[in-house]
Amino acid sequence: MNQPEILHELANLNPPQAKFDTSSMLQALELLQHPEKTYPVIHITGSNGKGSTAAFLEAGLLAANYSIGKFTSPYIQRLNECIVLNQYQISDDELCQIYLEIKPLLLSQAIYVSSFEMLSLIMFVYFARHKIDYLILEAGLGGLNDATNVVASNYSIITNISLEHTQWLGTNLSAIATQKAGIIKSGLTIIATDTPELIAAVSHKTTNFINVLNKYPYQSQLNQNNFTTQVKFTDSTKSHLVTLGLFGHFQAKNFLSAYAVLHDLGLADELIFHAAATTTWSGRLECINHKPWIIADASHNVDGASQLYTTVQELVNPYNCVIIASILADKNVQAMLDYYAKIADHLIVCNLPQQPRAINAIRLAKLAKHKFKNIHIYNSPLAALAAAKRLNKHLIVISGSTYLLKYFINPA
């Protein structure tokens, strides 16, 4: 096989008996002599905010001259985005090479894994070979049974919880909280929410945890000129004012979660704050154009749509905003549309080519009926953007699915 064929195969692995547990990963890691045990791990889960929290951690640790591996998902354009060493994506050569090493080893023992599990195995091996100082590890789905939950993490971060992936994680917040709390090991745990179900689940697992909302009371303010966020917070001794390179009130909680870890590791505040100001994370309330404003946001669930609304309502009135949306069928579509209707009077829906999980644009338009003053349907994302520009609104928001963002942004 040539390299494109190898990468295509890697992205489309479908084991004959898909299992939602860590058994296959543990068997595979035993064969690989446990690369995941060769570096300290900061493990992150939550319904939203994982990637931004990881980005703040990465920036801080790199500023302190550590060698950092980061694993996040999903990707926007290419698999390589998931595996990043010192802010550089893994190369196609190394991705393919390690895959071709692992594949026959697993097949010889009749171990069959999904694409996400294989990518996780490649990641563990890749970072072990590059002798990183820390791994920042984002969980894929839930926590307890996620493929990444095979590490003895030094820190566990749970950003928040909401009703999501209920077919796998449970149909109520208590069940989902138990799944998320499954990443907790013997190290320090950080949470960034007052949700009673999560606090109960965490308290059941450990007493060694920090709720950053209690530890660091804060206020946030948005800077619309340069799309940054100012956060004023206090700790036990003094007040701090920090500028975040990421935009949105919710980014304050993500930063404070990262700050709790970096502070515990002994990094100086000045270094952490400087790193926070330079932090970037593609597709999270990212301004990709100024005239008109175009914001791309991977708000793929109800909580994300709520956070989007909280931020965007400060920017423009609904009559001067249009949303381009495509939503996956397994989401709470009606609740997401309710938030979108608070943001904009105009909705443009579009189909996503070669993405069977996305709701058909015509069906999505029907579900949105009576929520918006105007609804437009287009067959492609680029046609939707051209139509949005013709409306001459002050702000265009692109939201609803990470798969939609691939048509508009290209992560570095």
Summary of the structure (lengths in Angstrom):
residues: 412
radius of gyration: 21.0
end to end distance: 27.3
largest distance: 60.9
contacts: 1434
relative contact order: 0.11
helix: 41%
strand: 20%
